[in-house]
Each structure stands twice: as structure tokens, then as C-alpha cells.
Amino acid sequence: MMVDLAKTPSFRLDGKRALVTGGGRGIGLAAASALAQTGAHVTLAARTRDEIEAAAQALVNNAGTNRPAALMDVKVEDFDVIFALNVRAAFFMAQAVARRLIEAKRGGSIINVSSQMGHVGAARRTVYCASKHAMEGFTKAMAIELAPHNIRVNSLGPTFLETPMTRPFFENKAFRDEVLSKIKLGRLGQLEELTGAIVFLASDASSLMTGAALVLDGGWTAE
């Protein structure tokens, strides 16, 4: 008797194009490296670039920022800066890429780099949490609209990582101890621990996944 075995999907990205925002350092640079190593032609985007043209089959929508402050100390200008980058820029970058893919009649995968804070709340992070909850919302809504065009939209939600943006925060021992008490694995995340998930979401290995959140938080949101 012949037994039909399920085929193992490929994690390779040969022949595909990737546009990575915030590609100069941190998560963006790690994502670009991982995508390139799996065969994608990668275009890096940063705020220092004036103009970008790319037809992307995989987008890591990664640029983001935070200005921690107690609720009563949040300033309108800080709110506007965080939402301008984390929500407005991410939204319209995804829209622009989706438009190009639809015009070219090509499918693709849009990866919005969110955060565990898109699923929970945290003191001194009211604005950041609001921005990432917003991203989770538009990720789901975009996935519904773009599914008929074979364009998938998912979010990636990491915990605190050791990156240039977060390193100054962890010089505060009380903050570091508080964070480590909530990460059930008892340590900060490393950039290389995101790359497998990024390649998964960009590749055909995740072909049935859209409108979903892939959370890599060391167990933070488990309780």
C-alpha cells in the first residue's frame, strides 16, 4: 500500500524580493540578514533615505520607537511622534506595498513588527501599548481586505530584546529586574531568536497564515 506523506514546505526565499524598513540596525538589520541568507533580494529602507522604489513579495514593516513616560507625564508631542512612526508610517508603508503588489498581480507577505505590548498593558507605556494595539488591529483588517489578492498580513510580537534602542533602559537595575521577572524564560530576547519567525512568515511555510499574531515573548503574555 502506498502512503501519501505531506510535503515539507520550503523556508527558502529564492527569487523573492524583500523590503525591510528600519534596516540599519536592531531588528531590521537582523531581519534583512536572515531574509538575504534564505535567498531573498533585500532592499533596505531607513529614515535617512529620501526615496524608495521596491516591488516587494515580503515586507518586514519594522521601524518603530518609544518614549516611556508615566501616564500623567505623557506629552502630546511624544504621543504624536510614537503614533506617527509606529502606526501612521507602518500603515501607509503596508498600503503602498500592497498597492504595488495588486497592480503587479502578485501575492506577497507583509510582516508588521509589533510587540508583546500589542497584547497586554504596562506602566509607563500607555502610548506605546496604544500604538501596538492599533497595529494588531490594522494587521487583522488588512489581512481581510488583501486575502483575495493572495497577500498575507501578519504581525510579529517580540518581548524585550537587547538592541541599541533598549540597551539604555536596562542600565536601570530595577527596570531590568522587573522585566526579567515577567519573562518566564528569565532572560532578555536576542535578535537572532526572531529570525526564524521572520523567515517563516515571509516564506511559503506560512502560506495558510494571515491576520494572525506570532508572539515571541518568553512567556510574558502567558499569564
N, C-alpha and C positions, 0 to 999 in steps of 0.2 A: 504494500500500500504506500502510495506517495503522500507525503505530508507537506503541505504548503506552509513554509515558515515566513513570518513577517519580515519584510526588508528593513534593514537598519538605515535610518535616514542619514544623509551626509551633513556634516558640520562645515564642509568646505564652502568657500565663497568665491571660487574662481569665476571670473567673467562678470562679477557683480561690482557695482560702484557704491562707495560709502562716503557720506558727508558727515563729518564729525565737528560739532560746534564746541567751542571752548577747548580746542585741541592742543593748546600749547603746554598744558601741564595737568597734573592730577588725573581725574577720571577720564577726561577727554584724551589725554595722551596715551593712557593705558588702553582705552578702547581702540584708538587708532592703530596702535601697535598690534593688538590682538586681531583686529579685522584684516590688517595687512598680512599678518603671518598665516592667516587662513585663506589667502588668495584674493582678497578684495583690492580694487584700485581705490585708494583712500584720498579724499580731499579734506584738508584741514581748514577750519574756519575759526577766526578769533576776532575780538572786537577791534583789533588793530588793522584788520583788513577792510578796505573801502568797499570792495565789490566782490561778489562770489557768483560764479555760474557753475552749477553742477546738476546733472541728471542723476539722481540717486536711486539705487534699489534698496539701500539700507541707510537709515539716518539715525545717528546717535545724537539726540537733542539734549545736549549735556550742559551748556553754560548755565551757571546759577550763582547765587550769592546769598549771604545772610548778614544781618546786623542785630545780634541778640540784644534784647532790652526788656526790662520789666514792663508789664502792660501799661502802667501809668506813666512810663517814661518814653513810650513809643512816639516818635515824631512823624508828622505827615510826610516829610521829605524822605525818611527812611522807609516808610511804607511804600511810597511811590517807586523808590529805587528797587526794592525787592520785587514788587509786582511787575515792574517794567521788564525785568530780566527773567524772573522765574515763571511768569505767566504770559505776559504780552509777547515777549520775544520768542519764547518757546512755542506759543500758539501759532504765531504768524510764520515762524520758520517751518513748522509742520504743514501749515496751509500751503506755503509756497512750494514745498517739495511735492505734496500731494497733487497740486495743480499741474506741475510738470509731468508727474507720472501719469496722470489721467490724460493729458494732452498727447503723451507718447504711447498711450495704451499699454502701459507696463505696470505690473504689480510691484510690490515692494513691502518693506518692513520699516515702520517708524518706531523708534525707541525713545521714549521720553524719560530722561533720568530724573526720577522723583526722589523720594526719601522715605524711610520708615515714618517720618513725621507727616507724611501724607495719609497716615492711617491712625495716628494717635495724637495726643496733645503733649505739650511740655512747657514748663515755666520758662519765661524769658524768650519764648519762641512763638508768640501768638501770630506774628505776621508771617514768619517762615512756614509755620504749620498751615496757615490760611492759604499761602501760595501753593504749597504742595498738595493740599486737599483739592484746590482748584485744578491743578494739573491732573490729578487722578480722575476728576470729573470730565475734563475735556478729552482725556485719553479714551474713556469709555464712549463718549458721544461721537468722537471722530471715528472710532472703530466701527460704529453702526453705519455711519454715512459712507465710509470708504470700503466696506466689505464687498459691495457689488463690483468694485473696481480691482478686487484682489490686492488691496493694500491693507496690511495689518498694522494695528497701532497698539502698543503695549507700554507699560511703564516698568521701570527698574527701581526698586526701593532699598538702597543700602542703609546700613547703620552708620555710626561714626567711623570714619576712616582716617588713617594717618596721611594727610595731604597737606600741601602748602597752605590751603585755606584754613584747615582745622588745627594745625600744629600750635599756633599761639594760644588757642583755647585750652589745650591740655597742659600748658605750663602752670595752670591753676590746679593745684593738687586736689582741692575739694571738688572741683568740677570733674576732673579725671576720675576720682574715686566714685562719684555719683554715676557717671556714665558706665563705668565698668561694673557697677552693682546691678545695672539694668540689662547689660548684655550677658545673657545666660552662659555663653561660652567663656566669659571672663576676660576678654581681650578686645582691643580695637580691631576693626577690619583692615585688611591690606588691599591695595589696588588690584593686585593680581587675583584676588578672590572674586572680583567682579567679571573678569574677562571671559570666563566660561559661560556665564549667563548672557553676556553681551553677544558672544558668537552664537549661542543657542537662539536668541531672539532674532538675530539677523539672518540666520540660515533657514533652510527648508526643514531642519529638525523641529522647528516650532510652527510648522505650516498650519496647524489647526488652532493656534493660539492667537486671539485678538480681543482687545478690550479688557485685558487682564493685567494684574499687578504681580510681578515677580519680586518677592521681598527677600533680601539677603541681610538679615538684621541680627544674626547671632542669637535669636530667640527673644529679642526685645519686645515684640508685639504679641508674644505667646500668652502673656497674662494680662 
